[in-house]
Amino acid sequence: MAAPLPPTAHYIRFSLAPACADALLVRRAIQDALTQSFGLTASSTYLDILWVADSGEEAVVRTGVSDAARVMAATAVYAGRMRLSVVKESSFLPSLSADGPVV
């Protein structure tokens, strides 16, 4: 039996304060956080905004497995206009919508 393929993407669910329903502004805030923490080179980290709640209070982002820790660290210490807080993170997208902690 063949071994399962390793995950290539990691998913992060953020809460946003103040609420922002514009995916481009969310992307810009994450990019600014990466620049602030890790410099200009890190600002070009691959990531996709997959979903922003209609209320603008949450967003789901996809990034590479190797970049996920850097994205979460940068947003945790970001001193900008938007506060991004990690709600859940996983390499399995459907688990972000499940109740309870991600394992």
N, C-alpha and C positions, 0 to 999 in steps of 0.2 A: 504494500500500500504506500502511495506517495505521501511525502510530508506536506503539510499545509503550507501555502505560500505565506511569507511574512507580510505583515501589514505595511503599506506604503504611505498611508495617510493617518493623521491623528485629528480628532474633532474636539473642539473646545466650545462649551456653552458659557457665554458671558452674560452678566447682568450689567445694564448700562444706566448710569446716573450722571447728568439728567437724561431722561428718555430721548432717544434719537432714532427715528424710523428711516433715516437715509443711510443706505449701505456704504456709500462712498465716504461719508463722514466717519463712520465706524472704522472703515479701512484706514483712513487717514490718521485716526487716533492711535490705532495699533502701530502704524508705520512711525508716527512721532514717538511712541513709547520705545520702539526698537532703536530708533536713532538716539534718543536721550540716554538709554542704558548701554548700548553696545556700539554706537557710532554709525556713520553713514553707510558703511557696507552692509550692516545688518538690516537697514531699512528696506532693502530689496528682497527680504525673505519672502519666499513663495507662500501665499495664503489666499484663500477664497472666502468671501462672505457668502455662506450658503443660505442663510435665513436671518431676517430681522423681523421681530414681532410687529404687528400692526401698531401696537401701543408704543413701540420703540424701547421697551424695557429690557429686552433680551435679544441676543444674536448668537448664531452658531457659525463657527469658523473652521475651515479645513486647512491644515498645514502638513508639512512633511513630518514624519516621526522624529527625525533628528532635530527639527526646529521647534517642536512643541514646548519643550522646557524653556527655551529662550523666549518664546512669545509670552508664556505665562509669567515668567520672571519679570519681563519688561513691563507688562501691564500691571503687575502687582505694585511696582514702585513708581509708576508714571505720575508725574506732577503736571497734569494738563487740565483742560476744561472738562473732559469727560472722564468719569471714573469707571473703569472696567474691572469687574470682579468675576473670577472663575466660579461658576456654579457647579459644573461637572466637566470632566474630560475623559475621553476614551478613544481607543482605536476602532470601536464598533459604534457607528453612528446611531442606530436605534436605541442604544442604551442611554443616550442623553435625554430621551423623553420619559424614561422609566422613573418611577418614584423610588426614593431611597438612594443610598450612596453607590457610586460606581466602584466596582471591585476590579 
